[in-house]
Amino acid sequence: MKKNVTTAAIALLVGSAALGCSPAQAQSQEVYGAAGTEGIGIGYGYALNDYANVRAEVNGFSLPNNFTAGNLHYDAKLKVAHGALLGDYFPAPDVFPVRLTAGVLVGDDRIDGTATSQSGTYTINGVSVSSAGESVTAKLRFPAVRPYLGIGFGHNPRTKGLSVAFDAGMAFGKPSVSFNVPPNIAAAAGASNVSAEEQNLQSKANNLKFYPILKAAVTYRF
């Protein structure tokens, strides 16, 4: 499915570029600031013609994101830091303000967590072992490049001056998991139980392969 989504995103970007090869009635540029589920962002847009727009932006934020996977509870932090290359297509800019948007996100979005120890012990796949003063950690990494598909309004090549924009869409990409257990704890719990706990963590991560993106922006086109 990810391959199909990536292909669709590239197709829309290429289509926007192809439209830009025709004589443009109203080429223009814009700068904007945005806020939403990607955090705070800034961007730049360039109108290819009245129907197509290309944009580049950067977004980011960090916040606590504690979670439980298997028998372990993690004190964790979600960190979002990525850029985006986007193409907008306006099917009927004179009568229908909604646009189609596709592109790619490129960056280092991740969740870093440290398992909390209850009374100096960890429970790994049902087996309680002493923490021995050491920490169990987990890292979830989203793919460095993820396709994006969405819809929205605003960023219209014909709208000069100050305006607002809104985007609603989805980024696609299954996170990979790194489960780090100190050797002493791993030996006490048993390799099979450590592996089972890691699988529990990966199952949790698999639910995060669709990242919803909702954001509003204030733009200025000139």
SVG drawing of the C-alpha trace seen along z (x, -y; Angstrom):
<svg xmlns="http://www.w3.org/2000/svg" viewBox="-18 -42 43 60">
<polyline fill="none" stroke="black" stroke-width="0.4" points="0.0,0.0 2.8,-2.4 4.3,-1.9 0.9,-2.8 0.6,-5.9 4.1,-7.0 3.4,-6.5 0.3,-8.6 2.1,-11.3 4.9,-11.4 2.3,-11.4 0.6,-14.5 3.9,-16.3 4.9,-15.5 1.5,-16.5 1.8,-19.8 5.2,-20.4 3.8,-19.5 1.0,-22.0 3.7,-24.5 5.2,-24.1 2.2,-25.8 2.0,-29.6 1.2,-30.8 -1.4,-33.4 -0.5,-34.4 2.8,-33.1 3.4,-34.3 5.1,-33.4 4.0,-33.0 5.4,-32.7 3.4,-31.2 3.4,-30.0 1.4,-27.0 0.4,-25.1 -1.2,-21.7 -0.4,-18.0 3.0,-18.5 3.8,-21.2 4.9,-24.7 6.0,-25.2 7.1,-27.8 6.9,-27.4 7.4,-28.9 5.2,-28.4 5.6,-29.1 2.7,-29.2 3.4,-27.4 0.1,-28.7 -3.5,-29.2 -4.0,-25.4 -0.7,-24.3 1.4,-25.3 4.6,-23.8 5.6,-24.3 8.5,-23.5 8.1,-23.7 9.7,-22.6 7.7,-21.5 8.5,-20.3 7.6,-19.9 8.4,-17.7 6.1,-16.6 5.7,-13.8 4.0,-10.6 4.0,-8.0 2.7,-4.6 2.4,-0.9 3.5,2.0 3.3,5.6 4.3,5.6 6.3,2.4 5.3,-1.2 7.5,-3.8 8.2,-7.4 8.6,-8.7 8.8,-11.7 7.5,-12.2 9.9,-14.3 8.8,-15.5 11.3,-17.3 10.8,-17.1 10.7,-19.0 8.1,-18.5 8.0,-19.0 4.4,-19.3 2.4,-19.8 -1.0,-21.4 -3.5,-20.9 -6.7,-23.1 -9.2,-21.3 -11.5,-24.3 -10.1,-27.3 -12.8,-29.6 -15.7,-27.6 -14.3,-25.1 -11.7,-26.3 -10.7,-22.8 -7.3,-21.5 -5.6,-18.1 -2.1,-17.9 0.5,-15.3 4.2,-15.1 6.8,-13.6 7.9,-14.2 11.7,-13.9 13.1,-14.0 13.7,-12.3 10.4,-11.7 10.7,-9.4 9.6,-8.3 12.3,-7.7 11.2,-5.9 12.6,-4.6 10.8,-1.8 9.7,-2.7 10.8,-0.3 8.3,0.8 10.0,1.3 13.3,1.9 12.1,4.6 11.1,4.9 8.4,7.3 9.4,8.7 6.8,10.9 5.4,11.8 8.8,12.4 9.9,10.1 13.6,9.4 15.7,6.9 16.6,3.7 20.0,3.8 20.1,0.0 20.0,0.3 17.5,-1.0 15.5,0.6 14.9,-1.7 13.0,-1.7 13.2,-3.8 10.6,-4.0 11.8,-5.6 9.5,-6.6 10.8,-6.2 13.1,-9.0 10.9,-9.5 7.1,-9.2 4.5,-9.9 1.7,-12.3 -1.8,-12.7 -4.4,-15.2 -6.9,-17.9 -7.3,-21.5 -8.2,-25.0 -6.0,-28.1 -2.5,-28.6 -4.5,-29.6 -2.2,-31.0 -4.8,-33.7 -5.2,-35.0 -2.7,-37.8 -2.0,-39.4 -2.9,-38.0 -5.1,-34.8 -5.6,-31.6 -5.2,-27.9 -6.2,-24.6 -4.8,-21.1 -6.2,-17.6 -4.4,-14.5 -2.3,-11.5 1.4,-10.5 2.2,-6.9 5.1,-4.8 5.5,-2.0 7.9,-2.8 10.9,-0.5 11.6,0.5 14.8,0.7 14.5,2.5 17.5,2.1 17.9,4.4 21.1,4.5 22.8,7.9 22.3,8.7 18.5,8.0 18.3,9.9 20.0,12.9 17.7,13.0 14.6,12.6 15.6,15.1 16.1,14.4 12.7,15.7 10.9,13.3 13.0,10.3 12.1,11.2 8.4,11.5 8.5,8.1 10.1,6.6 7.4,8.0 4.8,6.5 6.5,3.1 6.6,3.6 2.9,4.5 2.2,1.2 4.3,-0.7 2.5,0.9 -0.6,-1.0 1.2,-4.3 1.9,-3.8 -0.8,-6.3 0.0,-9.8 -2.9,-12.3 -2.0,-15.8 -4.4,-18.7 -3.1,-22.2 -4.0,-25.8 -1.8,-28.5 -1.6,-32.2 -0.1,-33.0 1.0,-36.1 1.2,-35.9 3.0,-38.5"/>
</svg>
